[in-house]
Amino acid sequence: MPPTIIPFDEGECALDWLSLCAALQAGHDRPRAEIADSFLYRGDDTLLNRAAWIDGLGLAVKSATIFPGNAAHGLPSINGGVNLYDDTTGTLAAIVDFHLVTKWKTAGDSLYAATRLARSDSRRILIVGAGTVAHSLWQAYRAAFPDAEFTVWNRTRARAEEMAEACGGIAMADDLEQAVRAADIVTSATMSTEPILKGEWLQPGQHIDLIGAYRPDMREADDEALRRARLFVDSIDTTVGHIGEIEIPRAAGTISRDDIVADFYDPRAFQRLSNDEITLFKNGGGAHLDLMTSRYILDAWQSAQ
């Protein structure tokens, strides 16, 4: 039987964010994933393969090609696909559009954390950044917080204006400090290597969602933010030792491994304890989340046929 091929637009029609959150929860009820990454380079070009195997759920290999020079030719700089394999037979079950998996995995990861860590009465959500991921966050957070009012802040106001219009005319902020202080949830998806979110701005009861930093030299929140908040990550294995948001302050002695309360594999500890505490979540991603998301996409696709 040939594998199912799931393109972006047709695949997305069958999906909803809260069902994905349920799938992520179910995926973390299974044994902890085995994961492995590999990289190949040719000058500025990169091939990244991320693999995961979850016993009972299956196997996935997500391949990404990063060719920065494509932009000069009007082509996407990042391309790829996800091969999803059957857990019992190892046969190729589906080939899923790379951008579909990445969009839903990235925003869904943050949304799932917010459903457990943010106050249920959160009504003011600040999106920091105005790129592709920021648009996805607006879509995702509306599913769990339908009465929320959104505000976007971006270093370049023109990009914030474009996003505000694309997202139905949401508000824009010019002063980041004031916007952070006024928010119930702050979700940040920037490419910053220097902290832009200051701990002194944080208010009791807030939830901070950090997405942008994915390299060892990147971070979005300063030391004071990490000291004031209860810290959570999606996966200890893909954040500790890998991502600057955790590693830079850990190397400096600002935080220790013991300061991370829990990851998704410890659901009883992964929760808010009071309305006044500040929670901070680091979205680190990982191939296991690509696998869980791809399996959800395939199941939704098959149910819709």
Secondary structure as a PSIPRED ss2 file (coil, helix, strand):
# PSIPRED VFORMAT (PSIPRED V4.0)

   1 M C   1.000  0.000  0.000
   2 P C   1.000  0.000  0.000
   3 P C   1.000  0.000  0.000
   4 T E   0.000  0.000  1.000
   5 I E   0.000  0.000  1.000
   6 I E   0.000  0.000  1.000
   7 P C   1.000  0.000  0.000
   8 F H   0.000  1.000  0.000
   9 D H   0.000  1.000  0.000
  10 E H   0.000  1.000  0.000
  11 G H   0.000  1.000  0.000
  12 E H   0.000  1.000  0.000
  13 C C   1.000  0.000  0.000
  14 A C   1.000  0.000  0.000
  15 L C   1.000  0.000  0.000
  16 D C   1.000  0.000  0.000
  17 W H   0.000  1.000  0.000
  18 L H   0.000  1.000  0.000
  19 S H   0.000  1.000  0.000
  20 L H   0.000  1.000  0.000
  21 C H   0.000  1.000  0.000
  22 A H   0.000  1.000  0.000
  23 A H   0.000  1.000  0.000
  24 L H   0.000  1.000  0.000
  25 Q H   0.000  1.000  0.000
  26 A H   0.000  1.000  0.000
  27 G H   0.000  1.000  0.000
  28 H H   0.000  1.000  0.000
  29 D C   1.000  0.000  0.000
  30 R C   1.000  0.000  0.000
  31 P C   1.000  0.000  0.000
  32 R C   1.000  0.000  0.000
  33 A C   1.000  0.000  0.000
  34 E E   0.000  0.000  1.000
  35 I E   0.000  0.000  1.000
  36 A E   0.000  0.000  1.000
  37 D E   0.000  0.000  1.000
  38 S E   0.000  0.000  1.000
  39 F E   0.000  0.000  1.000
  40 L E   0.000  0.000  1.000
  41 Y E   0.000  0.000  1.000
  42 R E   0.000  0.000  1.000
  43 G C   1.000  0.000  0.000
  44 D C   1.000  0.000  0.000
  45 D E   0.000  0.000  1.000
  46 T E   0.000  0.000  1.000
  47 L E   0.000  0.000  1.000
  48 L E   0.000  0.000  1.000
  49 N E   0.000  0.000  1.000
  50 R E   0.000  0.000  1.000
  51 A E   0.000  0.000  1.000
  52 A E   0.000  0.000  1.000
  53 W E   0.000  0.000  1.000
  54 I E   0.000  0.000  1.000
  55 D C   1.000  0.000  0.000
  56 G C   1.000  0.000  0.000
  57 L C   1.000  0.000  0.000
  58 G E   0.000  0.000  1.000
  59 L E   0.000  0.000  1.000
  60 A E   0.000  0.000  1.000
  61 V E   0.000  0.000  1.000
  62 K E   0.000  0.000  1.000
  63 S E   0.000  0.000  1.000
  64 A E   0.000  0.000  1.000
  65 T E   0.000  0.000  1.000
  66 I E   0.000  0.000  1.000
  67 F C   1.000  0.000  0.000
  68 P H   0.000  1.000  0.000
  69 G H   0.000  1.000  0.000
  70 N H   0.000  1.000  0.000
  71 A H   0.000  1.000  0.000
  72 A H   0.000  1.000  0.000
  73 H H   0.000  1.000  0.000
  74 G C   1.000  0.000  0.000
  75 L C   1.000  0.000  0.000
  76 P C   1.000  0.000  0.000
  77 S C   1.000  0.000  0.000
  78 I E   0.000  0.000  1.000
  79 N E   0.000  0.000  1.000
  80 G E   0.000  0.000  1.000
  81 G E   0.000  0.000  1.000
  82 V E   0.000  0.000  1.000
  83 N E   0.000  0.000  1.000
  84 L E   0.000  0.000  1.000
  85 Y E   0.000  0.000  1.000
  86 D C   1.000  0.000  0.000
  87 D C   1.000  0.000  0.000
  88 T C   1.000  0.000  0.000
  89 T C   1.000  0.000  0.000
  90 G C   1.000  0.000  0.000
  91 T C   1.000  0.000  0.000
  92 L E   0.000  0.000  1.000
  93 A E   0.000  0.000  1.000
  94 A E   0.000  0.000  1.000
  95 I E   0.000  0.000  1.000
  96 V E   0.000  0.000  1.000
  97 D E   0.000  0.000  1.000
  98 F H   0.000  1.000  0.000
  99 H H   0.000  1.000  0.000
 100 L H   0.000  1.000  0.000
 101 V H   0.000  1.000  0.000
 102 T H   0.000  1.000  0.000
 103 K H   0.000  1.000  0.000
 104 W H   0.000  1.000  0.000
 105 K H   0.000  1.000  0.000
 106 T H   0.000  1.000  0.000
 107 A H   0.000  1.000  0.000
 108 G H   0.000  1.000  0.000
 109 D H   0.000  1.000  0.000
 110 S H   0.000  1.000  0.000
 111 L H   0.000  1.000  0.000
 112 Y H   0.000  1.000  0.000
 113 A H   0.000  1.000  0.000
 114 A H   0.000  1.000  0.000
 115 T H   0.000  1.000  0.000
 116 R H   0.000  1.000  0.000
 117 L H   0.000  1.000  0.000
 118 A C   1.000  0.000  0.000
 119 R C   1.000  0.000  0.000
 120 S C   1.000  0.000  0.000
 121 D C   1.000  0.000  0.000
 122 S C   1.000  0.000  0.000
 123 R C   1.000  0.000  0.000
 124 R E   0.000  0.000  1.000
 125 I E   0.000  0.000  1.000
 126 L E   0.000  0.000  1.000
 127 I E   0.000  0.000  1.000
 128 V E   0.000  0.000  1.000
 129 G C   1.000  0.000  0.000
 130 A C   1.000  0.000  0.000
 131 G C   1.000  0.000  0.000
 132 T H   0.000  1.000  0.000
 133 V H   0.000  1.000  0.000
 134 A H   0.000  1.000  0.000
 135 H H   0.000  1.000  0.000
 136 S H   0.000  1.000  0.000
 137 L H   0.000  1.000  0.000
 138 W H   0.000  1.000  0.000
 139 Q H   0.000  1.000  0.000
 140 A H   0.000  1.000  0.000
 141 Y H   0.000  1.000  0.000
 142 R H   0.000  1.000  0.000
 143 A H   0.000  1.000  0.000
 144 A H   0.000  1.000  0.000
 145 F C   1.000  0.000  0.000
 146 P C   1.000  0.000  0.000
 147 D C   1.000  0.000  0.000
 148 A C   1.000  0.000  0.000
 149 E E   0.000  0.000  1.000
 150 F E   0.000  0.000  1.000
 151 T E   0.000  0.000  1.000
 152 V E   0.000  0.000  1.000
 153 W E   0.000  0.000  1.000
 154 N C   1.000  0.000  0.000
 155 R C   1.000  0.000  0.000
 156 T C   1.000  0.000  0.000
 157 R H   0.000  1.000  0.000
 158 A H   0.000  1.000  0.000
 159 R H   0.000  1.000  0.000
 160 A H   0.000  1.000  0.000
 161 E H   0.000  1.000  0.000
 162 E H   0.000  1.000  0.000
 163 M H   0.000  1.000  0.000
 164 A H   0.000  1.000  0.000
 165 E H   0.000  1.000  0.000
 166 A H   0.000  1.000  0.000
 167 C C   1.000  0.000  0.000
 168 G C   1.000  0.000  0.000
 169 G C   1.000  0.000  0.000
 170 I C   1.000  0.000  0.000
 171 A E   0.000  0.000  1.000
 172 M E   0.000  0.000  1.000
 173 A C   1.000  0.000  0.000
 174 D C   1.000  0.000  0.000
 175 D C   1.000  0.000  0.000
 176 L H   0.000  1.000  0.000
 177 E H   0.000  1.000  0.000
 178 Q H   0.000  1.000  0.000
 179 A H   0.000  1.000  0.000
 180 V H   0.000  1.000  0.000
 181 R H   0.000  1.000  0.000
 182 A H   0.000  1.000  0.000
 183 A C   1.000  0.000  0.000
 184 D C   1.000  0.000  0.000
 185 I E   0.000  0.000  1.000
 186 V E   0.000  0.000  1.000
 187 T E   0.000  0.000  1.000
 188 S E   0.000  0.000  1.000
 189 A C   1.000  0.000  0.000
 190 T C   1.000  0.000  0.000
 191 M C   1.000  0.000  0.000
 192 S C   1.000  0.000  0.000
 193 T C   1.000  0.000  0.000
 194 E C   1.000  0.000  0.000
 195 P C   1.000  0.000  0.000
 196 I C   1.000  0.000  0.000
 197 L E   0.000  0.000  1.000
 198 K C   1.000  0.000  0.000
 199 G H   0.000  1.000  0.000
 200 E H   0.000  1.000  0.000
 201 W H   0.000  1.000  0.000
 202 L C   1.000  0.000  0.000
 203 Q C   1.000  0.000  0.000
 204 P C   1.000  0.000  0.000
 205 G C   1.000  0.000  0.000
 206 Q C   1.000  0.000  0.000
 207 H E   0.000  0.000  1.000
 208 I E   0.000  0.000  1.000
 209 D E   0.000  0.000  1.000
 210 L E   0.000  0.000  1.000
 211 I C   1.000  0.000  0.000
 212 G C   1.000  0.000  0.000
 213 A C   1.000  0.000  0.000
 214 Y C   1.000  0.000  0.000
 215 R C   1.000  0.000  0.000
 216 P C   1.000  0.000  0.000
 217 D C   1.000  0.000  0.000
 218 M C   1.000  0.000  0.000
 219 R C   1.000  0.000  0.000
 220 E C   1.000  0.000  0.000
 221 A E   0.000  0.000  1.000
 222 D C   1.000  0.000  0.000
 223 D H   0.000  1.000  0.000
 224 E H   0.000  1.000  0.000
 225 A H   0.000  1.000  0.000
 226 L H   0.000  1.000  0.000
 227 R H   0.000  1.000  0.000
 228 R H   0.000  1.000  0.000
 229 A C   1.000  0.000  0.000
 230 R E   0.000  0.000  1.000
 231 L E   0.000  0.000  1.000
 232 F E   0.000  0.000  1.000
 233 V E   0.000  0.000  1.000
 234 D C   1.000  0.000  0.000
 235 S C   1.000  0.000  0.000
 236 I H   0.000  1.000  0.000
 237 D H   0.000  1.000  0.000
 238 T H   0.000  1.000  0.000
 239 T H   0.000  1.000  0.000
 240 V C   1.000  0.000  0.000
 241 G C   1.000  0.000  0.000
 242 H C   1.000  0.000  0.000
 243 I C   1.000  0.000  0.000
 244 G H   0.000  1.000  0.000
 245 E H   0.000  1.000  0.000
 246 I H   0.000  1.000  0.000
 247 E H   0.000  1.000  0.000
 248 I H   0.000  1.000  0.000
 249 P H   0.000  1.000  0.000
 250 R H   0.000  1.000  0.000
 251 A H   0.000  1.000  0.000
 252 A C   1.000  0.000  0.000
 253 G C   1.000  0.000  0.000
 254 T C   1.000  0.000  0.000
 255 I C   1.000  0.000  0.000
 256 S C   1.000  0.000  0.000
 257 R H   0.000  1.000  0.000
 258 D H   0.000  1.000  0.000
 259 D H   0.000  1.000  0.000
 260 I E   0.000  0.000  1.000
 261 V E   0.000  0.000  1.000
 262 A E   0.000  0.000  1.000
 263 D C   1.000  0.000  0.000
 264 F C   1.000  0.000  0.000
 265 Y C   1.000  0.000  0.000
 266 D C   1.000  0.000  0.000
 267 P C   1.000  0.000  0.000
 268 R C   1.000  0.000  0.000
 269 A C   1.000  0.000  0.000
 270 F C   1.000  0.000  0.000
 271 Q C   1.000  0.000  0.000
 272 R C   1.000  0.000  0.000
 273 L C   1.000  0.000  0.000
 274 S C   1.000  0.000  0.000
 275 N C   1.000  0.000  0.000
 276 D C   1.000  0.000  0.000
 277 E C   1.000  0.000  0.000
 278 I C   1.000  0.000  0.000
 279 T E   0.000  0.000  1.000
 280 L E   0.000  0.000  1.000
 281 F E   0.000  0.000  1.000
 282 K E   0.000  0.000  1.000
 283 N C   1.000  0.000  0.000
 284 G C   1.000  0.000  0.000
 285 G C   1.000  0.000  0.000
 286 G C   1.000  0.000  0.000
 287 A H   0.000  1.000  0.000
 288 H H   0.000  1.000  0.000
 289 L H   0.000  1.000  0.000
 290 D H   0.000  1.000  0.000
 291 L H   0.000  1.000  0.000
 292 M H   0.000  1.000  0.000
 293 T H   0.000  1.000  0.000
 294 S H   0.000  1.000  0.000
 295 R H   0.000  1.000  0.000
 296 Y H   0.000  1.000  0.000
 297 I H   0.000  1.000  0.000
 298 L H   0.000  1.000  0.000
 299 D H   0.000  1.000  0.000
 300 A H   0.000  1.000  0.000
 301 W H   0.000  1.000  0.000
 302 Q H   0.000  1.000  0.000
 303 S H   0.000  1.000  0.000
 304 A H   0.000  1.000  0.000
 305 Q C   1.000  0.000  0.000
